[in-house]
Amino acid sequence: MFSEARGQLNNSKSTFSEKANDSFGNSIVKEVYKPFESDLQMMDIVWDEAEARKMEIMAILLELRTIL
């Protein structure tokens, strides 16, 4: 779900790192880009879990409709 955003963030980080290849640039990568990457990864995990739950709920609803 978040692969496009992850790709754009990675491209931005690479471009920034090339242009600001010093201690300031490295600190920005460490303190800004890395947390964003972690957040995107967590959102991707949560999205997958939500999709699995959605499928479980849909299966239960189908079962309930069959019973009724």
Beta strands, then each sheet from edge to edge (+ up, - down):
end
